[in-house]
């Protein structure tokens, strides 16, 4: 899956869905901070890549992320 084809808003929404599923610990978030290094777009992509590796598709399409309802949708 090429995450570079997704626009910024889609990356934000997909990573938000994924983060509701993942452990919200300092270590989990720190892992993404290391991968992104002050670049929010890379941070979103790192979160989504982890989700896809675990569930096989974007959070809106597969796994528990598909049931997440975002407030501004």
CNS distance restraints for C-alpha pairs under 8 A (distance, minus, plus):
assign (resid   2 and name CA) (resid   6 and name CA) 7.95 0.50 0.50
assign (resid   3 and name CA) (resid  11 and name CA) 7.97 0.50 0.50
assign (resid   3 and name CA) (resid  45 and name CA) 6.67 0.50 0.50
assign (resid   6 and name CA) (resid  10 and name CA) 6.08 0.50 0.50
assign (resid   6 and name CA) (resid  11 and name CA) 6.33 0.50 0.50
assign (resid   7 and name CA) (resid  11 and name CA) 6.35 0.50 0.50
assign (resid   8 and name CA) (resid  12 and name CA) 6.23 0.50 0.50
assign (resid   8 and name CA) (resid  41 and name CA) 7.08 0.50 0.50
assign (resid   9 and name CA) (resid  13 and name CA) 6.25 0.50 0.50
assign (resid  10 and name CA) (resid  14 and name CA) 6.01 0.50 0.50
assign (resid  11 and name CA) (resid  15 and name CA) 6.00 0.50 0.50
assign (resid  11 and name CA) (resid  41 and name CA) 7.47 0.50 0.50
assign (resid  11 and name CA) (resid  44 and name CA) 5.89 0.50 0.50
assign (resid  11 and name CA) (resid  45 and name CA) 6.84 0.50 0.50
assign (resid  11 and name CA) (resid  48 and name CA) 7.87 0.50 0.50
assign (resid  12 and name CA) (resid  16 and name CA) 6.09 0.50 0.50
assign (resid  12 and name CA) (resid  44 and name CA) 6.27 0.50 0.50
assign (resid  13 and name CA) (resid  17 and name CA) 6.33 0.50 0.50
assign (resid  13 and name CA) (resid  70 and name CA) 7.79 0.50 0.50
assign (resid  14 and name CA) (resid  18 and name CA) 6.29 0.50 0.50
assign (resid  14 and name CA) (resid  44 and name CA) 7.97 0.50 0.50
assign (resid  14 and name CA) (resid  48 and name CA) 6.73 0.50 0.50
assign (resid  14 and name CA) (resid  58 and name CA) 6.82 0.50 0.50
assign (resid  14 and name CA) (resid  59 and name CA) 5.79 0.50 0.50
assign (resid  14 and name CA) (resid  60 and name CA) 6.57 0.50 0.50
assign (resid  15 and name CA) (resid  19 and name CA) 6.03 0.50 0.50
assign (resid  15 and name CA) (resid  44 and name CA) 5.38 0.50 0.50
assign (resid  15 and name CA) (resid  45 and name CA) 7.43 0.50 0.50
assign (resid  15 and name CA) (resid  47 and name CA) 5.79 0.50 0.50
assign (resid  15 and name CA) (resid  48 and name CA) 5.49 0.50 0.50
assign (resid  15 and name CA) (resid  59 and name CA) 7.70 0.50 0.50
assign (resid  16 and name CA) (resid  20 and name CA) 6.49 0.50 0.50
assign (resid  17 and name CA) (resid  21 and name CA) 7.03 0.50 0.50
assign (resid  17 and name CA) (resid  59 and name CA) 5.95 0.50 0.50
assign (resid  17 and name CA) (resid  60 and name CA) 7.26 0.50 0.50
assign (resid  17 and name CA) (resid  65 and name CA) 5.18 0.50 0.50
assign (resid  17 and name CA) (resid  66 and name CA) 7.65 0.50 0.50
assign (resid  17 and name CA) (resid  68 and name CA) 6.01 0.50 0.50
assign (resid  17 and name CA) (resid  70 and name CA) 7.71 0.50 0.50
assign (resid  18 and name CA) (resid  22 and name CA) 6.45 0.50 0.50
assign (resid  18 and name CA) (resid  47 and name CA) 6.89 0.50 0.50
assign (resid  18 and name CA) (resid  48 and name CA) 6.61 0.50 0.50
assign (resid  18 and name CA) (resid  51 and name CA) 6.18 0.50 0.50
assign (resid  18 and name CA) (resid  59 and name CA) 5.75 0.50 0.50
assign (resid  18 and name CA) (resid  65 and name CA) 5.74 0.50 0.50
assign (resid  19 and name CA) (resid  23 and name CA) 7.53 0.50 0.50
assign (resid  19 and name CA) (resid  24 and name CA) 7.38 0.50 0.50
assign (resid  19 and name CA) (resid  47 and name CA) 7.31 0.50 0.50
assign (resid  20 and name CA) (resid  24 and name CA) 7.96 0.50 0.50
assign (resid  20 and name CA) (resid  65 and name CA) 7.44 0.50 0.50
assign (resid  20 and name CA) (resid  68 and name CA) 7.79 0.50 0.50
assign (resid  21 and name CA) (resid  64 and name CA) 6.79 0.50 0.50
assign (resid  21 and name CA) (resid  65 and name CA) 6.48 0.50 0.50
assign (resid  23 and name CA) (resid  28 and name CA) 6.64 0.50 0.50
assign (resid  24 and name CA) (resid  28 and name CA) 6.48 0.50 0.50
assign (resid  24 and name CA) (resid  29 and name CA) 6.98 0.50 0.50
assign (resid  25 and name CA) (resid  29 and name CA) 6.36 0.50 0.50
assign (resid  26 and name CA) (resid  30 and name CA) 5.84 0.50 0.50
assign (resid  27 and name CA) (resid  31 and name CA) 6.19 0.50 0.50
assign (resid  28 and name CA) (resid  32 and name CA) 7.07 0.50 0.50
assign (resid  29 and name CA) (resid  33 and name CA) 6.38 0.50 0.50
assign (resid  30 and name CA) (resid  34 and name CA) 6.20 0.50 0.50
assign (resid  31 and name CA) (resid  35 and name CA) 6.55 0.50 0.50
assign (resid  32 and name CA) (resid  36 and name CA) 6.09 0.50 0.50
assign (resid  32 and name CA) (resid  43 and name CA) 5.76 0.50 0.50
assign (resid  32 and name CA) (resid  46 and name CA) 6.23 0.50 0.50
assign (resid  32 and name CA) (resid  47 and name CA) 6.81 0.50 0.50
assign (resid  33 and name CA) (resid  37 and name CA) 5.69 0.50 0.50
assign (resid  33 and name CA) (resid  38 and name CA) 7.27 0.50 0.50
assign (resid  33 and name CA) (resid  43 and name CA) 6.63 0.50 0.50
assign (resid  35 and name CA) (resid  42 and name CA) 7.37 0.50 0.50
assign (resid  35 and name CA) (resid  43 and name CA) 6.87 0.50 0.50
assign (resid  35 and name CA) (resid  46 and name CA) 6.96 0.50 0.50
assign (resid  36 and name CA) (resid  40 and name CA) 6.75 0.50 0.50
assign (resid  36 and name CA) (resid  41 and name CA) 7.74 0.50 0.50
assign (resid  36 and name CA) (resid  42 and name CA) 4.88 0.50 0.50
assign (resid  36 and name CA) (resid  43 and name CA) 4.75 0.50 0.50
assign (resid  36 and name CA) (resid  46 and name CA) 7.42 0.50 0.50
assign (resid  39 and name CA) (resid  43 and name CA) 6.37 0.50 0.50
assign (resid  40 and name CA) (resid  44 and name CA) 6.23 0.50 0.50
assign (resid  41 and name CA) (resid  45 and name CA) 6.32 0.50 0.50
assign (resid  42 and name CA) (resid  46 and name CA) 6.10 0.50 0.50
assign (resid  43 and name CA) (resid  47 and name CA) 6.38 0.50 0.50
assign (resid  44 and name CA) (resid  48 and name CA) 6.25 0.50 0.50
assign (resid  45 and name CA) (resid  49 and name CA) 5.96 0.50 0.50
assign (resid  46 and name CA) (resid  50 and name CA) 6.35 0.50 0.50
assign (resid  47 and name CA) (resid  51 and name CA) 6.40 0.50 0.50
assign (resid  48 and name CA) (resid  52 and name CA) 6.07 0.50 0.50
assign (resid  48 and name CA) (resid  58 and name CA) 6.96 0.50 0.50
assign (resid  48 and name CA) (resid  59 and name CA) 7.59 0.50 0.50
assign (resid  49 and name CA) (resid  53 and name CA) 6.08 0.50 0.50
assign (resid  50 and name CA) (resid  54 and name CA) 6.34 0.50 0.50
assign (resid  51 and name CA) (resid  55 and name CA) 5.95 0.50 0.50
assign (resid  51 and name CA) (resid  56 and name CA) 7.54 0.50 0.50
assign (resid  51 and name CA) (resid  57 and name CA) 7.54 0.50 0.50
assign (resid  51 and name CA) (resid  58 and name CA) 7.16 0.50 0.50
assign (resid  51 and name CA) (resid  59 and name CA) 6.93 0.50 0.50
assign (resid  52 and name CA) (resid  56 and name CA) 4.63 0.50 0.50
assign (resid  52 and name CA) (resid  57 and name CA) 4.77 0.50 0.50
assign (resid  52 and name CA) (resid  58 and name CA) 5.83 0.50 0.50
assign (resid  52 and name CA) (resid  59 and name CA) 7.50 0.50 0.50
assign (resid  53 and name CA) (resid  57 and name CA) 7.84 0.50 0.50
assign (resid  55 and name CA) (resid  62 and name CA) 6.31 0.50 0.50
assign (resid  55 and name CA) (resid  63 and name CA) 5.61 0.50 0.50
assign (resid  56 and name CA) (resid  62 and name CA) 6.95 0.50 0.50
assign (resid  57 and name CA) (resid  61 and name CA) 6.14 0.50 0.50
assign (resid  57 and name CA) (resid  62 and name CA) 5.53 0.50 0.50
assign (resid  58 and name CA) (resid  62 and name CA) 6.17 0.50 0.50
assign (resid  59 and name CA) (resid  63 and name CA) 6.60 0.50 0.50
assign (resid  59 and name CA) (resid  64 and name CA) 7.34 0.50 0.50
assign (resid  59 and name CA) (resid  65 and name CA) 4.42 0.50 0.50
assign (resid  59 and name CA) (resid  66 and name CA) 5.41 0.50 0.50
assign (resid  60 and name CA) (resid  65 and name CA) 5.85 0.50 0.50
assign (resid  60 and name CA) (resid  66 and name CA) 4.28 0.50 0.50
assign (resid  60 and name CA) (resid  67 and name CA) 7.65 0.50 0.50
assign (resid  60 and name CA) (resid  68 and name CA) 7.89 0.50 0.50
assign (resid  61 and name CA) (resid  65 and name CA) 7.62 0.50 0.50
assign (resid  61 and name CA) (resid  66 and name CA) 5.41 0.50 0.50
assign (resid  62 and name CA) (resid  66 and name CA) 5.52 0.50 0.50
assign (resid  64 and name CA) (resid  68 and name CA) 7.25 0.50 0.50
assign (resid  69 and name CA) (resid  73 and name CA) 7.56 0.50 0.50
